[in-house]
Amino acid sequence: MISLRGLTKRYGDKTAVDGLDLDVSPGRVTGFLGPNGAGKSTTMRMILGLDRPTAGSALVNGVPYAALRHPLREVGALLDARAVHPRLTARTHLRAVARSNGIAVSRVEEVLETVGLTGVAGRRAGSFSLGMGQRLGIAGALLGDPGVLMFDEPVNGLDPDGVRWVRELVRSLAAEGRTVFVSSHLMSEMQETADQLVVLGRGRLIADAPIGEVIAGSSVNAVKVRSPQASELGRLLAASEARVEQPSTDELIVTGATIEQVGRVAHEAGALLYELSNRSASLEQAYMELTASSVEYTTALLPGGPAETRKTRV
Ligand SMILES: Nc1ncnc2c1ncn2[C@@H]1O[C@H](COP(=O)(O)OP(=O)(O)OP(=O)(O)O)[C@@H](O)[C@H]1O
């Protein structure tokens, strides 16, 4: 369990994390989302005692990280996969981490096996690809068999096979009853992996809800109707305050009305229907709407010029 109360971090006059209240619960995967600069890494660093909060608290299993007697046995984290000495072999690195945390060295071979690095464990970490480095970072997180796991962008640099492997690993860790907190910018991956979503914007909590609720809140959710009487039906629906688009002569896209309401209007009008279906938003669409006003770095197409990345006024 991770508990944040009024968690705040300021760097000079920049507030990176702004009064965050949040519980990350065990037994499910909690996805941690937010635009660049939203404060995700800073939050994770404070949970791990790597940054000191300006105000508020971050507790792991009820205590600050610094007060944990055997930190790696309580919380494992992958923050920066490059944080391994390049001249050490994967095995030597993991053995050193195990020894310094009172973890049996035999555990090293187990985690190497879990992440699929047994065959290259004698190679220097500096020769590893980005994907192998990510696997080594994950092995380090798993070393103490902790109940709480935090992964910052774990699929960064992984090939499709590796992405699937991380998804399955993360889900199985949650199924074992662990607290799993994962940040990612890959919405399609989050949609497949997370149960709960926490969305940050400019250091503040924008959403903390089951993924289904986040998607259901999108205005992109709509009802699709195909009917030879689409125009007539469209007029009736518009009169009942639904918003209606007619992309083709026999098709309507209706927002602001449930599928039951649309079905009833069609029935009362005696309209013949070829199709009546829900069109669900993707997580990406729901996320874009949620964070639209919190994006710090936007790309603007300037008249007569190429796309330019500019910083909007905060
Ligand atoms: N050491 C630091 N000194 C000054 N400002 C910092 C420092 N670390 C982070 N920041 C600022 O705090 C804000 C939050 O940064 P953070 O890295 O936590 O965001 P993030 O959500 O992890 O972003 P990304 O998705 O790009 O990794 C940013 O505006 C960043 O520039």
Ligand as a Chemical Component Dictionary entry (heavy atoms), coordinates in Angstrom:
data_LIG
# 
_chem_comp.id                   LIG 
_chem_comp.type                 NON-POLYMER 
_chem_comp.pdbx_formal_charge   0 
_chem_comp.three_letter_code    LIG 
# 
loop_
_chem_comp_atom.comp_id 
_chem_comp_atom.atom_id 
_chem_comp_atom.alt_atom_id 
_chem_comp_atom.type_symbol 
_chem_comp_atom.charge 
_chem_comp_atom.model_Cartn_x 
_chem_comp_atom.model_Cartn_y 
_chem_comp_atom.model_Cartn_z 
_chem_comp_atom.pdbx_ordinal 
LIG N1  N1  N 0 15.634 18.517 -9.914  1  
LIG C1  C1  C 0 14.772 19.364 -10.440 2  
LIG N2  N2  N 0 14.977 20.699 -10.421 3  
LIG C2  C2  C 0 14.100 21.561 -10.942 4  
LIG N3  N3  N 0 12.929 21.194 -11.538 5  
LIG C3  C3  C 0 12.653 19.894 -11.590 6  
LIG C4  C4  C 0 13.544 18.899 -11.055 7  
LIG N4  N4  N 0 12.985 17.663 -11.264 8  
LIG C5  C5  C 0 11.813 17.888 -11.899 9  
LIG N5  N5  N 0 11.614 19.209 -12.103 10 
LIG C6  C6  C 0 10.442 19.826 -12.743 11 
LIG O1  O1  O 0 9.300  19.352 -12.115 12 
LIG C7  C7  C 0 8.263  19.086 -13.056 13 
LIG C8  C8  C 0 7.811  17.648 -12.955 14 
LIG O2  O2  O 0 8.822  16.800 -13.517 15 
LIG P1  P1  P 0 8.696  15.211 -13.544 16 
LIG O3  O3  O 0 9.968  14.708 -14.135 17 
LIG O4  O4  O 0 8.306  14.717 -12.216 18 
LIG O5  O5  O 0 7.498  15.005 -14.554 19 
LIG P2  P2  P 0 7.018  13.657 -15.265 20 
LIG O6  O6  O 0 5.526  13.633 -15.151 21 
LIG O7  O7  O 0 7.760  12.498 -14.739 22 
LIG O8  O8  O 0 7.417  13.959 -16.775 23 
LIG P3  P3  P 0 7.855  12.933 -17.963 24 
LIG O9  O9  O 0 6.615  12.263 -18.412 25 
LIG O10 O10 O 0 8.397  13.882 -18.997 26 
LIG O11 O11 O 0 8.891  12.006 -17.393 27 
LIG C9  C9  C 0 8.823  19.471 -14.414 28 
LIG O12 O12 O 0 8.409  20.786 -14.744 29 
LIG C10 C10 C 0 10.319 19.409 -14.209 30 
LIG O13 O13 O 0 10.969 20.302 -15.060 31 
# 
loop_
_chem_comp_bond.comp_id 
_chem_comp_bond.atom_id_1 
_chem_comp_bond.atom_id_2 
_chem_comp_bond.value_order 
_chem_comp_bond.pdbx_ordinal 
LIG N1  C1  SING 1  
LIG C1  N2  SING 2  
LIG C1  C4  DOUB 3  
LIG N2  C2  DOUB 4  
LIG C2  N3  SING 5  
LIG N3  C3  DOUB 6  
LIG C3  C4  SING 7  
LIG C3  N5  SING 8  
LIG C4  N4  SING 9  
LIG N4  C5  DOUB 10 
LIG C5  N5  SING 11 
LIG N5  C6  SING 12 
LIG C6  O1  SING 13 
LIG C6  C10 SING 14 
LIG O1  C7  SING 15 
LIG C7  C8  SING 16 
LIG C7  C9  SING 17 
LIG C8  O2  SING 18 
LIG O2  P1  SING 19 
LIG P1  O3  DOUB 20 
LIG P1  O4  SING 21 
LIG P1  O5  SING 22 
LIG O5  P2  SING 23 
LIG P2  O6  DOUB 24 
LIG P2  O7  SING 25 
LIG P2  O8  SING 26 
LIG O8  P3  SING 27 
LIG P3  O9  DOUB 28 
LIG P3  O10 SING 29 
LIG P3  O11 SING 30 
LIG C9  O12 SING 31 
LIG C9  C10 SING 32 
LIG C10 O13 SING 33 
# 
